[in-house]
């Protein structure tokens, strides 16, 4: 059974950085794009960035362009979301996703003083 497990969330001050990880099990990982989403209470899940199968980063949200990068390590079956210059509005639960319907459990990121 396919599993995606996120890690790396936590509390960080504004301007700080975090790197989230998404470890995949039983997935044809090198043929799967991994997309990162985030969600805050009362809002719909927002698509953030995708690590493509060519290991390029596609950022879907204007507010994180220039700050977030999605990438992957196929040898480790792991995708990453590097988040720099974090802002309080980046506070959310972050999820990774692989088609057709595989979601991780989420990892919480809190940006606060």
N, C-alpha and C positions, 0 to 999 in steps of 0.2 A: 504494500500500500504506500502510495506517495505521501511523503511528509515534507513540509517546509518548516524549519525552526529558526525563528529570528532571535538575535541576541544583540547586545551592545547598547541598549537604551539606558537612560539614566537622567540624572540631574546635572545640568551644565549652566554656567553663567552666560549671559549674552556676550557674543563675540567668540565664544568657545567653539570647539569642534567635537564631533562624535563620528564614529564609524559603525554603522549597523551591518550585521552579517545575516545572511539567509542560507542556512545549510539544507541541502536537498538530499532526500533519501528515496531510492527506488524511482527516480525520474531520469529520463534520457536527458541529462542535464545539458550536454553540449549542443543539443538541438532545441533547447527551450529558452526563449527570452524570459527574463525575470523582471517583473515590474514592481516598483515600490508604490504603495499608496499610504495615505495617512487619513486619520479621522479624529475629529474632536467631537465632544458631546453635543448632540443635537444637530449635527451637520452630516451631510453625505460624505462618503469616502471619496477622497480626492486623489487622482492619479498624479504621481510626483515625477518619477523618472524610470527609465527602462535600461537595463543592461542587455544589449542585443546579443544574438548568437555570434556576432562578429566582434564582440567585446567593445562596442562603441556605446556611448551614453546618449540617450535621448531624454531631454528634460521637458516635461509636459506642463509645468507650472511656472509662469513668469516670475513669481515672487522668489523662486529659488535659483533662477538662472544665474550662473557665475559663482554660486555658492555650493551647490550639490552636484555630485557626480556619481553615476551608477557604473559599476564595473564587476568583473567576475574572474574567478580562478577555476577553470574547468577541472584542473587536476585535483582540486579540493571539493568539487561539487558545491561551491559556495559563491554567492553573489554578495555584493557589498553596496552600501550607500554611504559615501563620504559626505559629511555635512560640515561645512565651514562657516564661520561668521554667523553663528546661530542667533536667531532673534526670538523674542518671547512668542511671536505668532507662529513659530515652528513647533510649538508645544502640541503634541498629538500622540496617538498610538499609531505606530508605523507597521505596516503589513507588507509582506512580499507575496507575489502572486505569479503562478505559472499556468498557462493554458492546459486543459480547458477550464478547470474549476478548482485549482489547488491553491489554497490560502494557508499562510502561516497563522500562528496564534496571536501575533502582534507583540511589539515591544514598545514600552512607553518612553517618550522623550519629553523632558520638562526643561524649559529654558527659563531660568529665573535667577534673580539675585537672592 
